[in-house]
Amino acid sequence: MLTCFEAFEHFVDPVTELEKLLKTSQNILLSTEFYPEPLPNPDEWWYFSMEHGQHIGFFQEKTFEYLAGKFNLYFYTNGQNLHLLTEKRLPPSAFKWMSKFSK
């Protein structure tokens, strides 16, 4: 399993970077915050991180659902900041149960 914490929001081309990561492992545990809807103004959401300007990409759950489909993977999430792209099918509650220990 490959871990990729707080990295996706720094990728210029997330699809290309994901392709590279998948050459190492078909199981990627990652963290990134999903942006809220409606999208807040830059001064209203801490994750924009305007003070350092390093976050250049922001995602929704449907983004990772799309990527999982594109690469024939399953996608699991705690709905906020911890996510799994994997070739393995898990019981529906397994990832939510595991991820509650990450808080």
MARNU-672835 format. One record per residue: z, y, x of N, C-alpha, C in turn. Coordinates in steps of 0.05 Angstrom, whole numbers, always signed. Each point is the difference from the previous one (the first is absolute). Layout:
residues N
<lumnu n_w="Z" n_v="Y" n_u="X" ca_w="Z" ca_v="Y" ca_u="X" c_w="Z" c_v="Y" c_u="X"/>
...
***
This chain:
residues 103
<lumnu n_w="+0" n_v="-24" n_u="+17" ca_w="+0" ca_v="+24" ca_u="-17" c_w="+0" c_v="+25" c_u="+18"/>
<lumnu n_w="-16" n_v="+19" n_u="-8" ca_w="-1" ca_v="+25" ca_u="+14" c_w="+16" c_v="+21" c_u="-16"/>
<lumnu n_w="+15" n_v="+16" n_u="+13" ca_w="+14" ca_v="+22" ca_u="-14" c_w="-13" c_v="+26" c_u="+7"/>
<lumnu n_w="-1" n_v="+18" n_u="-19" ca_w="-14" ca_v="+25" ca_u="+4" c_w="+16" c_v="+22" c_u="-16"/>
<lumnu n_w="+22" n_v="+9" n_u="+13" ca_w="+17" ca_v="+19" ca_u="-14" c_w="-7" c_v="+29" c_u="+6"/>
<lumnu n_w="-3" n_v="+15" n_u="-22" ca_w="-6" ca_v="+28" ca_u="+1" c_w="-24" c_v="+6" c_u="+18"/>
<lumnu n_w="-22" n_v="-15" n_u="-4" ca_w="-24" ca_v="+4" ca_u="+16" c_w="-24" c_v="+7" c_u="-17"/>
<lumnu n_w="-3" n_v="-11" n_u="-23" ca_w="-25" ca_v="+4" ca_u="-16" c_w="-5" c_v="+29" c_u="-6"/>
<lumnu n_w="+21" n_v="+16" n_u="-4" ca_w="-4" ca_v="+28" ca_u="-6" c_w="-10" c_v="+16" c_u="+24"/>
<lumnu n_w="-2" n_v="-13" n_u="+23" ca_w="-11" ca_v="+13" ca_u="+25" c_w="-29" c_v="-8" c_u="+6"/>
<lumnu n_w="-10" n_v="-19" n_u="-15" ca_w="-27" ca_v="-11" ca_u="+6" c_w="-22" c_v="+19" c_u="-12"/>
<lumnu n_w="-19" n_v="+7" n_u="+17" ca_w="-23" ca_v="+16" ca_u="-9" c_w="-18" c_v="-17" c_u="-19"/>
<lumnu n_w="-3" n_v="-25" n_u="+7" ca_w="-17" ca_v="-19" ca_u="-16" c_w="+16" c_v="-25" c_u="-6"/>
<lumnu n_w="+17" n_v="+0" n_u="-21" ca_w="+17" ca_v="-23" ca_u="-5" c_w="-14" c_v="-27" c_u="-4"/>
<lumnu n_w="-24" n_v="+0" n_u="-11" ca_w="-15" ca_v="-25" ca_u="-4" c_w="-7" c_v="-12" c_u="+27"/>
<lumnu n_w="-11" n_v="+16" n_u="+18" ca_w="-7" ca_v="-10" ca_u="+27" c_w="+25" c_v="-10" c_u="+15"/>
<lumnu n_w="+22" n_v="+15" n_u="-2" ca_w="+24" ca_v="-8" ca_u="+13" c_w="+11" c_v="-26" c_u="-12"/>
<lumnu n_w="-1" n_v="-3" n_u="-26" ca_w="+9" ca_v="-24" ca_u="-13" c_w="-17" c_v="-24" c_u="+10"/>
<lumnu n_w="-26" n_v="+4" n_u="+2" ca_w="-18" ca_v="-22" ca_u="+10" c_w="+9" c_v="-8" c_u="+28"/>
<lumnu n_w="+7" n_v="+18" n_u="+17" ca_w="+10" ca_v="-6" ca_u="+27" c_w="+26" c_v="-16" c_u="-2"/>
<lumnu n_w="+19" n_v="+10" n_u="-17" ca_w="+26" ca_v="-14" ca_u="-2" c_w="-4" c_v="-28" c_u="-10"/>
<lumnu n_w="-18" n_v="-4" n_u="-19" ca_w="-4" ca_v="-27" ca_u="-11" c_w="-12" c_v="-20" c_u="+19"/>
<lumnu n_w="-10" n_v="+10" n_u="+22" ca_w="-10" ca_v="-19" ca_u="+22" c_w="+24" c_v="-12" c_u="+14"/>
<lumnu n_w="+23" n_v="+14" n_u="-1" ca_w="+25" ca_v="-10" ca_u="+12" c_w="+15" c_v="-19" c_u="-19"/>
<lumnu n_w="+2" n_v="+8" n_u="-25" ca_w="+15" ca_v="-15" ca_u="-20" c_w="-11" c_v="+6" c_u="-28"/>
<lumnu n_w="+1" n_v="-20" n_u="-17" ca_w="-8" ca_v="+4" ca_u="-28" c_w="+25" c_v="+6" c_u="-17"/>
<lumnu n_w="+22" n_v="+5" n_u="+13" ca_w="+25" ca_v="+6" ca_u="-14" c_w="+12" c_v="+25" c_u="+12"/>
<lumnu n_w="+0" n_v="+22" n_u="-15" ca_w="+8" ca_v="+26" ca_u="+11" c_w="+22" c_v="+12" c_u="-18"/>
<lumnu n_w="+24" n_v="+3" n_u="+12" ca_w="+22" ca_v="+13" ca_u="-14" c_w="-1" c_v="+29" c_u="+9"/>
<lumnu n_w="-2" n_v="+19" n_u="-19" ca_w="-3" ca_v="+28" ca_u="+7" c_w="+17" c_v="+18" c_u="-17"/>
<lumnu n_w="+4" n_v="+24" n_u="+11" ca_w="+14" ca_v="+20" ca_u="-16" c_w="-16" c_v="+25" c_u="+0"/>
<lumnu n_w="-1" n_v="+12" n_u="-23" ca_w="-10" ca_v="+27" ca_u="-5" c_w="+9" c_v="+8" c_u="-28"/>
<lumnu n_w="+4" n_v="+25" n_u="-5" ca_w="+8" ca_v="+9" ca_u="-26" c_w="-24" c_v="+3" c_u="-18"/>
<lumnu n_w="+2" n_v="-9" n_u="-25" ca_w="-21" ca_v="+6" ca_u="-20" c_w="+4" c_v="+28" c_u="-9"/>
<lumnu n_w="-22" n_v="+15" n_u="-3" ca_w="+4" ca_v="+27" ca_u="-10" c_w="+4" c_v="+1" c_u="-30"/>
<lumnu n_w="+18" n_v="+18" n_u="-8" ca_w="+6" ca_v="+2" ca_u="-29" c_w="-23" c_v="+12" c_u="-16"/>
<lumnu n_w="+0" n_v="-6" n_u="-25" ca_w="-20" ca_v="+12" ca_u="-18" c_w="+15" c_v="+18" c_u="-21"/>
<lumnu n_w="-9" n_v="+23" n_u="-4" ca_w="-23" ca_v="+13" ca_u="+13" c_w="+7" c_v="+7" c_u="+29"/>
<lumnu n_w="-20" n_v="+2" n_u="+16" ca_w="+3" ca_v="+6" ca_u="+28" c_w="+14" c_v="+27" c_u="+3"/>
<lumnu n_w="+23" n_v="+0" n_u="+14" ca_w="+15" ca_v="+26" ca_u="+2" c_w="-13" c_v="+19" c_u="+20"/>
<lumnu n_w="+8" n_v="+25" n_u="-1" ca_w="-8" ca_v="+19" ca_u="+20" c_w="+12" c_v="-7" c_u="+27"/>
<lumnu n_w="-12" n_v="+8" n_u="+21" ca_w="+9" ca_v="-7" ca_u="+27" c_w="+30" c_v="+6" c_u="+5"/>
<lumnu n_w="+10" n_v="+21" n_u="-11" ca_w="+28" ca_v="+7" ca_u="+4" c_w="+19" c_v="-15" c_u="-19"/>
<lumnu n_w="-10" n_v="-17" n_u="-17" ca_w="+17" ca_v="-14" ca_u="-20" c_w="+4" c_v="-29" c_u="+6"/>
<lumnu n_w="-13" n_v="-11" n_u="+21" ca_w="+4" ca_v="-29" ca_u="+6" c_w="+4" c_v="-3" c_u="+30"/>
<lumnu n_w="+23" n_v="-10" n_u="+8" ca_w="+8" ca_v="-2" ca_u="+28" c_w="-20" c_v="-16" c_u="+17"/>
<lumnu n_w="-14" n_v="-19" n_u="-12" ca_w="-17" ca_v="-18" ca_u="+15" c_w="-26" c_v="+13" c_u="+10"/>
<lumnu n_w="-6" n_v="+23" n_u="-10" ca_w="-23" ca_v="+15" ca_u="+11" c_w="+6" c_v="+8" c_u="+29"/>
<lumnu n_w="+25" n_v="+3" n_u="+6" ca_w="+9" ca_v="+6" ca_u="+28" c_w="-15" c_v="+23" c_u="+12"/>
<lumnu n_w="-1" n_v="+22" n_u="-14" ca_w="-15" ca_v="+23" ca_u="+9" c_w="+9" c_v="+11" c_u="+27"/>
<lumnu n_w="+26" n_v="-5" n_u="+6" ca_w="+11" ca_v="+12" ca_u="+25" c_w="-13" c_v="-12" c_u="+25"/>
<lumnu n_w="-10" n_v="-25" n_u="-2" ca_w="-13" ca_v="-11" ca_u="+24" c_w="-29" c_v="-7" c_u="-4"/>
<lumnu n_w="-9" n_v="-1" n_u="-25" ca_w="-29" ca_v="-3" ca_u="-6" c_w="-13" c_v="-26" c_u="+8"/>
<lumnu n_w="+16" n_v="-21" n_u="+4" ca_w="-12" ca_v="-25" ca_u="+10" c_w="-9" c_v="-19" c_u="-22"/>
<lumnu n_w="+10" n_v="+4" n_u="-24" ca_w="-9" ca_v="-17" ca_u="-22" c_w="-26" c_v="+10" c_u="-11"/>
<lumnu n_w="-21" n_v="-16" n_u="+3" ca_w="-27" ca_v="+9" ca_u="-8" c_w="-11" c_v="-16" c_u="-24"/>
<lumnu n_w="+14" n_v="-22" n_u="-7" ca_w="-9" ca_v="-16" ca_u="-23" c_w="+24" c_v="-7" c_u="-18"/>
<lumnu n_w="-5" n_v="+0" n_u="-26" ca_w="+21" ca_v="-7" ca_u="-19" c_w="-12" c_v="-19" c_u="-20"/>
<lumnu n_w="+17" n_v="-18" n_u="-11" ca_w="-10" ca_v="-23" ca_u="-15" c_w="+14" c_v="-3" c_u="-26"/>
<lumnu n_w="-13" n_v="-15" n_u="-18" ca_w="+11" ca_v="-9" ca_u="-25" c_w="+0" c_v="-31" c_u="+1"/>
<lumnu n_w="+14" n_v="-11" n_u="-19" ca_w="+0" ca_v="-30" ca_u="-2" c_w="-28" c_v="-10" c_u="-4"/>
<lumnu n_w="-16" n_v="+13" n_u="-16" ca_w="-27" ca_v="-9" ca_u="-5" c_w="-18" c_v="+0" c_u="+25"/>
<lumnu n_w="+7" n_v="+17" n_u="+20" ca_w="-15" ca_v="+0" ca_u="+25" c_w="+4" c_v="-27" c_u="+14"/>
<lumnu n_w="+24" n_v="-10" n_u="+2" ca_w="+6" ca_v="-25" ca_u="+13" c_w="-10" c_v="-24" c_u="-16"/>
<lumnu n_w="+1" n_v="+3" n_u="-27" ca_w="-12" ca_v="-21" ca_u="-17" c_w="-30" c_v="-3" c_u="+6"/>
<lumnu n_w="-13" n_v="+22" n_u="+4" ca_w="-29" ca_v="+0" ca_u="+7" c_w="-4" c_v="-13" c_u="+27"/>
<lumnu n_w="+16" n_v="+9" n_u="+20" ca_w="-3" ca_v="-11" ca_u="+27" c_w="+5" c_v="-30" c_u="+0"/>
<lumnu n_w="+20" n_v="-9" n_u="-15" ca_w="+6" ca_v="-29" ca_u="-1" c_w="-24" c_v="-15" c_u="-12"/>
<lumnu n_w="-12" n_v="+10" n_u="-21" ca_w="-24" ca_v="-12" ca_u="-11" c_w="-23" c_v="+0" c_u="+19"/>
<lumnu n_w="-4" n_v="+21" n_u="+14" ca_w="-22" ca_v="+3" ca_u="+19" c_w="+2" c_v="-21" c_u="+22"/>
<lumnu n_w="+24" n_v="-7" n_u="+8" ca_w="+4" ca_v="-19" ca_u="+22" c_w="+11" c_v="-27" c_u="-9"/>
<lumnu n_w="-2" n_v="-5" n_u="-26" ca_w="+9" ca_v="-26" ca_u="-12" c_w="+29" c_v="-6" c_u="+7"/>
<lumnu n_w="+17" n_v="+19" n_u="-4" ca_w="+28" ca_v="-3" ca_u="+5" c_w="+16" c_v="+5" c_u="-26"/>
<lumnu n_w="+25" n_v="-7" n_u="+1" ca_w="+18" ca_v="+6" ca_u="-22" c_w="+16" c_v="+25" c_u="+9"/>
<lumnu n_w="+8" n_v="+16" n_u="-20" ca_w="+15" ca_v="+24" ca_u="+6" c_w="+26" c_v="-1" c_u="-16"/>
<lumnu n_w="+22" n_v="+5" n_u="+15" ca_w="+26" ca_v="+1" ca_u="-13" c_w="+14" c_v="+26" c_u="+9"/>
<lumnu n_w="+16" n_v="+11" n_u="-17" ca_w="+13" ca_v="+26" ca_u="+6" c_w="+27" c_v="+2" c_u="-14"/>
<lumnu n_w="+17" n_v="+15" n_u="+12" ca_w="+25" ca_v="+7" ca_u="-14" c_w="-4" c_v="+24" c_u="-18"/>
<lumnu n_w="-25" n_v="+10" n_u="-1" ca_w="-7" ca_v="+22" ca_u="-17" c_w="+5" c_v="+28" c_u="+12"/>
<lumnu n_w="+10" n_v="+0" n_u="+24" ca_w="+6" ca_v="+26" ca_u="+12" c_w="-9" c_v="+2" c_u="+29"/>
<lumnu n_w="+12" n_v="-16" n_u="+18" ca_w="-5" ca_v="+5" ca_u="+28" c_w="-3" c_v="-25" c_u="+18"/>
<lumnu n_w="+3" n_v="-24" n_u="-11" ca_w="-3" ca_v="-24" ca_u="+15" c_w="-21" c_v="-18" c_u="-14"/>
<lumnu n_w="-19" n_v="-10" n_u="+16" ca_w="-23" ca_v="-13" ca_u="-11" c_w="-8" c_v="-24" c_u="+17"/>
<lumnu n_w="-14" n_v="-19" n_u="-12" ca_w="-9" ca_v="-24" ca_u="+14" c_w="-29" c_v="-6" c_u="-8"/>
<lumnu n_w="-17" n_v="-1" n_u="+20" ca_w="-27" ca_v="-11" ca_u="-4" c_w="+0" c_v="-27" c_u="+13"/>
<lumnu n_w="-7" n_v="-21" n_u="-15" ca_w="+2" ca_v="-27" ca_u="+10" c_w="-21" c_v="-19" c_u="-11"/>
<lumnu n_w="-5" n_v="-20" n_u="+15" ca_w="-18" ca_v="-21" ca_u="-10" c_w="+15" c_v="-20" c_u="-17"/>
<lumnu n_w="+26" n_v="+2" n_u="-2" ca_w="+16" ca_v="-19" ca_u="-14" c_w="+8" c_v="+11" c_u="-28"/>
<lumnu n_w="-2" n_v="-18" n_u="-19" ca_w="+8" ca_v="+7" ca_u="-27" c_w="+30" c_v="-5" c_u="-2"/>
<lumnu n_w="+15" n_v="+20" n_u="-9" ca_w="+29" ca_v="-2" ca_u="-3" c_w="+8" c_v="-1" c_u="-30"/>
<lumnu n_w="+23" n_v="-12" n_u="-6" ca_w="+10" ca_v="+2" ca_u="-27" c_w="+3" c_v="+30" c_u="-7"/>
<lumnu n_w="-5" n_v="+7" n_u="-25" ca_w="-1" ca_v="+28" ca_u="-8" c_w="+25" c_v="+16" c_u="+8"/>
<lumnu n_w="+23" n_v="-11" n_u="-1" ca_w="+25" ca_v="+15" ca_u="+7" c_w="+8" c_v="-2" c_u="+29"/>
<lumnu n_w="-13" n_v="-16" n_u="+16" ca_w="+9" ca_v="-6" ca_u="+27" c_w="+0" c_v="+25" c_u="+18"/>
<lumnu n_w="-21" n_v="+16" n_u="+0" ca_w="+0" ca_v="+23" ca_u="+17" c_w="+19" c_v="+21" c_u="-9"/>
<lumnu n_w="+2" n_v="+5" n_u="-26" ca_w="+20" ca_v="+19" ca_u="-10" c_w="+28" c_v="-8" c_u="+8"/>
<lumnu n_w="+6" n_v="-26" n_u="-2" ca_w="+26" ca_v="-10" ca_u="+8" c_w="+5" c_v="+5" c_u="+30"/>
<lumnu n_w="-19" n_v="-7" n_u="+16" ca_w="+3" ca_v="+3" ca_u="+29" c_w="+2" c_v="+29" c_u="+8"/>
<lumnu n_w="-15" n_v="+17" n_u="-13" ca_w="-1" ca_v="+29" ca_u="+8" c_w="+25" c_v="+15" c_u="-9"/>
<lumnu n_w="+15" n_v="-10" n_u="-19" ca_w="+24" ca_v="+15" ca_u="-8" c_w="+20" c_v="+1" c_u="+23"/>
<lumnu n_w="-2" n_v="-18" n_u="+19" ca_w="+18" ca_v="+0" ca_u="+23" c_w="-8" c_v="+21" c_u="+21"/>
<lumnu n_w="-23" n_v="+13" n_u="-4" ca_w="-9" ca_v="+20" ca_u="+20" c_w="+10" c_v="+28" c_u="-6"/>
<lumnu n_w="+15" n_v="+3" n_u="-21" ca_w="+9" ca_v="+27" ca_u="-8" c_w="+27" c_v="+7" c_u="+13"/>
***
